[in-house]
Amino acid sequence: MAIRFTINLASRALFPALSRDGKRLVYTEISASGAHLALRMMDQLESKPIPGSAAAYHPTFSPDGQWIAYTDLTPPTKLKKIPVTGGTPIVLCDDSVVGVTWGDDDTIIFSSSKGLMRVPAAGGTPQTVTTLDTKNGESGHYDPQILPGGQAVLFTIAKGRSLGLTRIAVVDLKTHTQRIMPNAGSWARYVPTGHVVYSRGGTLFAVPFDLKSLAVTGAEFPVVEGIDSPDYTFSDSGLLVFDPGSMAASQQPSTLEWMDRKGTAQPLPEPPHLWEDISLSPDGKRAAAGIDARVNSDAAFHEDIWLYEPERGTLTRLTFEGSNDYPVWSPDGKWVTFSSHRGDKSGIYRVPADASRQPELLVTVASSVFPFSWTPDGKTLLYMQHVGEKSQILMLTPPANGGESKPRLFLESAFGGLDPKVSPDGKWVAYADSNEGAANGEVFVVPLAGPGGKFQISTQGGTRPAWSHDGRELYYEERATLRVMAADIRTGPPFVAGRPQPLFKLSGLGAEWEPAPDGKRFLVERIPERTTTFVVVTNWFADLKK
């Protein structure tokens, strides 16, 4: 008979993973200072942080339960392992994305930006297991699981940005042939009862599965309601742990507020929304933002661009098709540029801020892109895209008479942050490069016209740069401390940057913020405090057999 009980945590927790014997539970704990791994012995009442595991996501145990492999999401992402007791993590290889599995032969298979890769648990050169079929719209191979016997791997295939388009697949490690299962879903796991379980729409389903033929042998049936992928795990002994509320926690609506340079907040009356990518207009009176309208994490992305006017308290929708994000204002405040994903096609569009016309296409792209900044004359857009292991800043100058134009490369780096912002005088570009300086990246400034020197602004890691309206200050986020910093800037010649000074602390990782034109206040997202409750089910295999 199965028994249920709960584990109540004081913080937000993601990606739980049980050791094979069910005695240890590890998960990513999110706190005000960032993310790290926490370990809980299942016969004890308290969890303990694992020293040395900063920025660790998607953990998995070694077969003997003495090590934990995980993805360090500090760009450039890396696959690492660490003892369960903590210590200095060991880098195994680069380019780890979503999901890690550790086999009995002491090899690790992980998700990368190119597909699934395999590397010895001691580290080494990764070998290709699967390759993305980009011509067929595949955008990721995620969350692998080495099946019993070690001859095949179960994984999830994603297309585009929509998690609703995921399929479950199996790859034979000897022949490298793939088989797509007929059931839509994600975060699939083989269970010793002879089933494959997977998440779809907040429900965990199961389907009979034959290991020899690697094929589904029966109809699917629901197993557990209220499981949000990928926050479930089970042990070889039949112990199940899942988070029934992670979907709500990860998509919990937030509010906006004005905050002065000392951190004094003035809340705005607008009800909570799923705010994304907030951008203030040049006059500071309107904010363009993405608002996520998904009802659960397995649904297709459905984010639209809205205009919010704090003084009037109005919210106006600008887009009605596809999924849209990363709004950027034109310098004259008449247009909002944004990235849009419509079916299998992606592109950069712009729409009049008064919604007087339909959005018009500026450029079609093959992958996700991120608009960031226009030059002051409104003629050239700087945007970012990822190409394999590289991040690129591209420049796009749309024709005056409309239509598409060909972008040109401005800067390329190993996979990292970038986030380019043009200075108000149009002479400089600030960006965050995660492959230079500290582990969390640093903020740099380079001439827009080039060539020229490169000037480092941040000193203890930095991301998300933003210029003051007059160009005399450069703001950025110190990710490790969640502080917004300000550095005095004199563009010269010569270019001189002052020592960065802290302004205020953000309410949580990923909180949006934008400087107002007056330089005295910022529009800031207030993220509510979040906690997690794990549900534990004993003897779950018996229930599944029934």
Number of C-alpha atoms within 10 A of each C-alpha: 7 13 10 12 11 13 14 13 15 12 14 19 27 24 22 26 26 27 22 19 15 20 16 20 22 27 25 25 26 20 18 15 14 17 22 21 29 22 22 17 15 14 8 9 9 12 15 12 18 18 17 16 24 20 21 25 26 26 27 25 26 23 17 10 17 13 18 26 29 30 26 27 20 18 19 22 20 20 28 22 27 21 20 20 14 18 12 11 19 14 18 20 16 19 22 26 26 21 28 29 24 23 19 13 11 12 18 25 26 29 27 28 21 22 21 29 23 21 20 18 18 12 16 12 12 17 12 15 20 20 15 19 15 14 8 10 17 19 22 25 30 26 25 27 25 24 18 14 11 14 14 21 25 24 25 24 25 22 21 24 23 19 19 19 17 26 21 24 23 23 22 17 15 9 9 14 12 16 14 16 15 13 18 17 26 28 26 26 24 21 20 13 13 16 22 20 23 27 27 24 20 20 19 23 22 25 19 19 21 13 16 8 8 19 16 17 13 12 11 17 12 15 16 15 13 16 25 24 25 22 23 25 19 25 21 14 15 22 21 22 27 26 25 22 18 26 20 14 17 15 17 16 17 16 18 24 20 22 21 19 17 12 15 12 17 14 15 15 12 15 9 14 16 17 23 22 19 25 24 25 23 17 14 18 14 20 24 29 28 28 22 20 17 14 15 16 21 22 16 19 21 20 24 23 29 20 25 20 17 19 10 9 10 11 15 14 15 24 19 13 14 16 23 27 27 23 32 27 25 24 19 12 16 14 20 25 28 29 24 28 24 13 14 14 15 22 20 26 20 21 21 18 21 12 16 9 11 13 20 15 19 21 18 16 14 14 18 19 24 22 25 22 24 26 23 17 12 15 14 17 22 24 26 23 20 20 16 12 16 13 19 22 24 21 21 20 19 19 12 7 6 10 11 16 13 13 17 12 13 16 13 18 17 18 23 23 26 29 24 29 25 26 27 19 13 16 15 21 23 28 26 27 28 25 19 18 16 14 15 24 26 28 31 21 23 19 18 16 11 10 8 9 10 13 15 17 28 29 14 17 23 31 24 23 29 23 24 21 18 12 18 16 20 24 27 27 25 25 21 18 16 20 19 24 22 25 19 18 18 14 15 7 6 7 15 12 19 14 12 19 14 16 15 18 16 23 18 20 17 14 18 21 25 23 23 21 18 12 15 13 20 21 25 23 24 21 20 13 14 18 17 19 18 21 18 20 19 18 15 20 20 12 13 17 9 5
